[in-house]
Amino acid sequence: MEAKTPKDFFEKILPQKFDPSKTEGVDCVVQMNITGDNGGNWTITLKDQKIEIKEEMHPSPTITVKMKDTDYVKMINGKMSGERAFMTGKLRFKGNMSAALKLRNLGIL
């Protein structure tokens, strides 16, 4: 299933494809700041092998991810790698680098 917008991904696709076995030992809050016409702000909380996704801003996330809506959709649909997005400046994040690597394994980045 391909996402058409970030909202589509966060509300419909990510909850369905979430694999709790990949989150053992992961405890973090991810602030997704997606810019553009289909952008928005989502908080993804990963704790106790569960995921919670809310359309909101978190006051103190473990990691903040910033990306343009069209680039994010390309990345989550496999048309651009997270590494390429980061190296070309399309993906920016602030915070815990090891958390970013875990997010890649979960299909969030």
C-alpha positions in Angstrom: 0.0 0.0 0.0 1.5 3.3 -1.1 1.0 6.5 0.9 -0.3 9.5 -1.0 0.3 12.0 1.9 2.2 12.0 5.2 -1.2 12.0 7.0 -2.3 8.9 5.1 0.9 7.2 6.1 0.7 8.2 9.8 -3.0 7.4 10.3 -3.6 4.4 8.1 -0.4 2.7 6.9 2.1 2.9 9.8 -0.3 1.5 12.5 -1.0 -1.5 10.2 2.6 -2.2 9.3 3.9 -1.6 12.8 5.9 -4.7 14.1 6.2 -4.7 17.9 9.0 -7.3 17.7 11.3 -4.6 16.1 10.8 -2.2 19.0 12.2 -4.2 21.8 14.1 -1.9 24.1 13.0 1.2 22.1 11.7 4.0 24.2 11.5 7.3 22.4 9.3 10.2 21.3 9.6 11.3 17.7 8.5 14.7 16.5 7.7 14.7 12.8 7.7 18.2 11.3 6.5 17.8 7.7 6.3 21.0 5.6 4.4 21.7 2.5 0.7 21.6 1.4 0.2 18.1 2.9 2.4 18.7 5.9 1.7 18.8 9.6 3.2 17.9 12.9 2.9 14.4 14.3 4.3 12.8 17.5 5.2 9.1 17.4 5.7 7.6 20.8 7.4 4.2 21.0 7.3 2.5 24.4 6.8 -1.0 25.7 6.7 -2.3 22.2 3.6 -0.2 21.4 3.2 2.8 19.1 1.0 5.9 19.6 0.6 8.5 16.8 -0.9 11.9 17.4 -1.2 15.0 15.3 0.5 17.4 17.7 3.7 19.0 18.8 5.6 17.4 21.7 7.4 19.7 24.1 10.5 17.5 24.5 10.9 14.8 21.9 13.9 12.4 21.8 14.3 13.3 18.1 12.9 15.8 15.8 12.6 15.0 12.1 12.1 17.7 9.5 11.2 17.0 5.8 9.1 18.3 2.9 5.9 16.4 2.4 6.7 15.4 -1.2 10.1 14.1 -0.2 8.8 12.2 2.8 6.2 10.5 0.6 8.9 9.5 -1.8 11.0 8.1 1.0 8.3 6.1 2.8 7.2 4.7 -0.6 10.7 3.5 -1.3 11.4 5.9 -4.2 14.2 7.6 -2.2 16.4 6.2 0.5 16.6 7.8 3.9 20.4 7.9 3.5 20.1 9.8 0.2 17.5 12.2 1.7 19.9 12.9 4.6 23.0 13.3 2.4 21.2 15.7 0.0 19.7 17.8 2.9 16.1 16.8 2.3 16.0 14.9 5.6 17.1 16.8 8.7 16.9 15.7 12.3 17.9 16.9 15.7 18.5 14.7 18.7 19.5 11.1 19.3 21.3 9.6 16.2 20.8 6.0 17.4 17.0 6.7 17.6 17.1 7.8 14.0 18.7 4.5 13.0 16.0 2.6 14.9 13.3 4.6 13.1 14.7 3.5 9.8 14.4 -0.2 10.8 10.7 0.5 11.7 10.0 2.1 8.3 9.3 5.5 9.7 12.5 6.9 8.0 
